């Protein structure tokens, strides 16, 4: 398992947060209980299994919904 912190563009509304939360949790390989979308910090933190899903796929799920990913950090858990 890996731990990711994804910095997003500034989130405008709480419903944006919910959409991102749902999109990330829908990905196979993401540990659903670990997903935390932080509205004030415009960050997403999560744990994922890199054998099932890549950080690029997670970023793509966010960007495909119209939210810009500024940077991602991945660490061993």
Buried (B, 14 or more C-beta within 10 A) or exposed (E): EBBBBBBBEEBEEEEBBEBBBEBBBEBEBBBEEBBEBEBEBBBBBBBBEEEEBBBEBBBBBBEEEEBEBEEBEBEEE
